[in-house]
């Protein structure tokens, strides 16, 4: 099961990612170029993380995994909140973090995308 430390390390390992606490102490908000791609109370039990998601995939994940529900205090069409309880494979959860990051980057100016080396494999 993914640890809070591993989740934080993965989020911060993405190019240009940073961690802020704009809403409350203890609520990690992971951003790229000022835009949120993940939120988590890393000290909470159970650990949860909210991630941006394509609407159709968001619905599919909710139907497949009981640990996935509409985003808590977020646009429920585009965000999921996931209980990190071991019921979802860690690799899938990490892939969803990367998908959320990619969705946010896709909405940024081309210059910012290029500065961050996005999409991957772009020189």
N, C-alpha and C positions, 0 to 999 in steps of 0.2 A: 504494500500500500504506500502510495506517495506521501512523503513527509512534507511538513511545511517548509523545511529548509530546501528540499529538492524542488518544490514548486517555485519558491522565491528565486532560487538559482537559475531555473529554467527561464522564468520570465525575464530576469535581468540579463540573461545570456543572449537575448535577441538584440540585433543591431539597433542602437539608439534608444534602447529601453531604459526607463528610470522608474524609481519608486518614490511616491509622495504620500502625504497623509493630509489631504485637504478637507476631509469630511470629519474625521475624528481620529484620536490617537488609537493606534492598533489596527486601523483599517488601511491595509496596504493597497494603494491605487497604482497600478502599473500602466505607464503611458509611453507612447512613442510620439515625438514631435507634438507634445501637448494634448494628445488624444488618448483616451482610456481604452485599453484592450483587456484588462483583467482587474478584478477587485477581490480581495480576500482578507479575512481576519485570521492571520496566520497563527495566532495564539488560541483560537477557539477550538473547541471539541464538540461535535465533530468539525473537522476542517471542511470549509466550503470555498468554492471559487466561482465567481460570476464571469462569464465569457460571452463575447459577441459571437453570433452564429447566423448563417444563412437561414431564413425563416423555414424553409422546407426541411432542412437538416435538424433545426431546433425541434420541430414537431416530431420527427422520426426518433431523435434521441430520447425525448420525453416518453414516447410510446414504448421504447425498448428498455430503458434503464429507470427503475424506480428512484434512483439517486438524482435524476435530472428533473428539474422543475422550471417553470417560467422564472425569468430573472427577478430577484428580490429588489423592489424599488427601482426597477429599470424597465425599459420598453420590452414588454413580454414577447413581442413578435421577433425581436432581434437579439435577445439576451437569454441565456440559461444560467441558473445557479445549480451547481453540482456539489453533492455531498461526496467528499473524498473518503469513502468508507470501504473501498476494496471491491465493490460490486462492478466497477467499470475498470477495464484493464488500464494500467498506468500509461502504457504507450498511447492508447486512445486519448486519454486525458491530456497528455503532453501534445499530441497532434491537434487537439481542440484549442489549446493555448496558442499554438502556431497559426491555426486557422483564424482565430480572433485577431491576432497581430496582423496577419495578411489582409483581412477585411478592413482594418483601420488604415493600413498603409495604402491600400487601393484607392482610398478617398483623399489621399494627400496629393499635393502638387507633384508633377513629374520630377522636378528638380530635387525635391526632398526625397522622393523614392530613389532616384539615382545616387544621391549622397549616401543613402543607407544600403546601397547595393541590392536594391529590390527591383524586380523580382529576382530570387536567387538564381545565380548563374549569369546574371546580366553583368557585363564588364563595366 
